[in-house]
Amino acid sequence: MENVFTHKLYNLTGQVAVVTGGAGVLCATLCKVLASSGVKVAILDINRQVADPLAEEINRSGGEALAIECDVGDKGSILSAAEKTINAFGKVDILINGAGGNNSRATTKTDLPFFDLPEDAIHWVVNLNLVGTVLCSQVFGKIMVGQKTGSILNISSMNAFRPLTRVPAYSAAKAAVSNFTQWLAVYMAQEYSPDIRVNAIAPGFFLTDQNRYLLMDHDTNQLTDRGQKIIDHTPMRRFGTPEDLAGTVMWLLSPASSFVTGIVVPIDGGFSAFSGV
């Protein structure tokens, strides 16, 4: 017998989601999960070569998706993507600010101390993670204001709770994303509509194309020293998989969390709870 109550709580059928960085390792899985739940997905990515195949895969599987080239650091590009989304789907119910990442040139090393990190690399990391989130929230949040409803989900990081060694710009930018999430949640609810919610997730350690060889040795496929330290401080004793994000994301986007706004949810295998002893 179908559980009607549960179905209603998590029903997103017919909604439209915009996912920035949508063709990345983590967000590509979220796009597929949303599409399989009856959500129409606009996949915004700076790289159409990876976004187009993802949209085609979703459409072949019976979902509905559109790939749109977008640079989240360029408001004109975001406005163009918003126009294309509205023309295709007529509305925007969900925004996932998934575009983000680190830059090796903004990462401290033995031969590159913090004092010598290039200015342009620091700007690149902050612009991608923080400014991109703010600009996309301006453009798509304004659409939600007109509709009086919507859900924005930002992607923060464990770095926002416990800054990691070697990545000062990334840690600072993600901490700012968490702060901005809380600020925007209050602003939307007080100034426009309590039915516009803003939350964030803070993934722990997931293997992605960007960090794989910081955590796994390229030749042996064994854990690096850094990877072993992470596993030693993760009570669940493994890295996360993209699918591990899906349940929390679906909860935060669905009516099941209708009284939840302004929170940042760790998805980290217990990393943030472990003191090391």
N, C-alpha and C positions, 0 to 999 in steps of 0.2 A: 504494500500500500504506500503510495507516495506521501511523503511528509510535506503537506501543503505549507505549513508554517515555516519550515526550514527553506523550502523553495522560494517563498516570498522574501525571506530575509536576505538571500544571496542572489536574487534575480537581477541581472544586468541586461537582459535581452532588449535589443533595440537601442541601447545607448551607443554613443560615439566617443571613442577614446583617441586622444592625440598622445603619441609616445615619442619623445625626443631621444635621440641616440637609440632609436628603435631597433636598429639592426645589430646592435652590440650583443655580446654573449648573454648577458643577463636579461636585457629588455626584449630580445628576440623571443625568448621563452615566454615572457609576460604577454607579448603580442599574440602568440599562439594560444595561450590560455584564455585571454580575453575573447579572441575570435571564436574559440570553441564554446564560449559561454553566450554567444549571440551578440557580441559587441562588434560594431563596425570600427575598424582600426586604421587611423592615419599614421603611417610609419614615417616619422621625420628623421632624416639622417643626412649628414653632410656627404655621404658616400652612396650614390645611387646604385653603384655596382653590387653592393650587398643588400640594399633595401629592396630593389626590384625583385630579386629571386625570393626573398622572404615573403613579399606580398603575393607573388605568384604561387608559392607553396600554400599559403593560407587560403587563397581563392580556389585552388585545386582541391583543397580539403573540405570545401563547402562553406568556408567563412567569407568574410568580406573585408578586404584590406586595400589600401592605396599607399604607394610609396611616393614620398614628396621630398625633394632635395631641400635641405634647410641648414643654414649656419646659425646656431643659437646665439652667436656673438654679434649678429647683424640684425637689428630690429626690422629693417626693410625685408630681409629674407624671411623673418618670422611672420610678418604681416602678409607676405605673399603666400606662405604656407597656410596661414589661417584662411585666406580667401579661397584657396583651392579646397581646403577641407570643408568649408561651408558650402561651396558649390557642389561638392560631391555628396555630402551627407546631411547638410542642412542645419547642423547644430554641433555643439561640443559639450558633452557631459563630464568628461574626464580628461585631465591633463596629468601625464606622468613625466616629470622632468628627469629623464634618465641620462641625458648627455652629460658626460663628465669623464674624469680620468686624470692621470698624472703625466708628467713629462720627465724623461730621464735627465734632462738638463737642469731641472729644478730639484734634483735629488742629490743629497750630499754623498760624497765618496771620499776615499783616502786622498785622492788628488784633486778633489773639488770641495773645499770647505764651505760652510754656510756663507761666509763673508764674500765669497767669489761667485755665488750663484748668479747667472745672467739675469738682468732685469727683465728682458723680454720673455724668458722662460717662466719667471714668477708671474708676470702679467698673463701669460697664456693659461696657466693653471687656474688662477683666480677668475679670469674671464670665462673660461669654459664651465667651471663648476658653480660659481656664485652668480656672476653677471648673466650668464645664459639662463639660469633658473629664474632670476628676477625678470629679465626681459620677456621670457615666454609666459611667465605668470601675469605680466602686464597685458600682453596681447590676448591670451586665451581667457584670463581672468575677467577681462572686460566683457567678453562674450557671455561668460557665465553670469555677470552682473545683469546683463540684459535679460537673461533667462530666469534670474532669481534662484538658480540652483546650479550645483556642480560640485565636483570633487577634484582637488589638486593634490597630487602625491609627489613629494620631493624625495630624491635619493641622497641621504646623508651617508654617514660611514661610522665605523668604530673609531676612526681617527678623531671624530668630533667629541667623543667621550674620553678617549685616552690617546693623546697624540703619540704617533709612532715615530721611531727614530728614522732619520734620513729624508723624510718627506714634509718639510715645514710648510711649504705653500699649500700642498694638498690638505694637510691637517687643518690649517687655518681656514681654508676655503670651505671645507665641509662643516667645520664648527659654525661658520657664518650661515651656511644653508640651514642648519638646525635652528639657529636663532631667527632667521628670516621666516621659517615655517611657522614658528609660534607667533611672530609679529603679524604675518599675513592672515593667520587664522582668526586672530582677534579683530583685525581691521575689516575683514570680509563680513564677519558675523555682526559686528556692531554698526558698521556703516551701510551695509547693503542687504544681506540676507543671512539668517542663521542656517539656511539650507545650502550655503556655499561653504564647504569644509576644506581644511588644509591640514594635511598630516605628512609624515615622512617615515621612511624606514631607514635603518642604519645597518646595512649588511656587515657581517664580520668578514672572514677570509674565504673568498671564493676564487677558484682558479679561473683566470681570464687570460686573453691573449696578452694583456699588458703586464701582468705580474707573474705569469707562469714560470719564467726562468729566474725570478727572484726566489721562488719557493721550491722549484724542482730543478735538479741538475739536467742540463740539456742532453748530456751524453748518457748518463746512467738512469735517468728518470727517477732518481732517489731524491729524498728531501734535502734541500740545502740547509745550512746551519740556521738561516732565518726561518725557513719552513718548519724545521724541527722545533724551534722555540715557539712558534705559533701553535703547533699541535700540542706541545707540552702545556700550553696555557689555555687550551680549549677543552673543557671537560668532556665534550662529546667525541673528542679525539679524531676529528676529520675536518676537511675543508667543506664548505657549503657547495651545493649544486644549485643551478638556476631554479630548479623546481622547488627548492626549499623556500623561495620567496613567495611562491604563488598563493599559498593559503592566507598569509598575512595581508598580501596586497588585495586579494579578493574581499577579505573582511573590511579593510579600510575603505574600499571603493563602494561597497554595497550598503543597502539599507540596514544591515546588521550592526553597523557602527554609526547610526544616524545621530547619536548624541556624543560622538567622539570627534574632537577637532583640536589641533595644536599639539599633538603628541609626536614623539619620535620613537619608533619601536625597534629595539635591537633584534636582529636575526643573526645570531652569532655563535650558536652552539654552546653558550654559557661563558664565552670569553670575557664579557664585561662584568660577570659576577665573580670571577675567580681572582683571588688575591695573589696566587702564586705559592701559597703555603697551605 
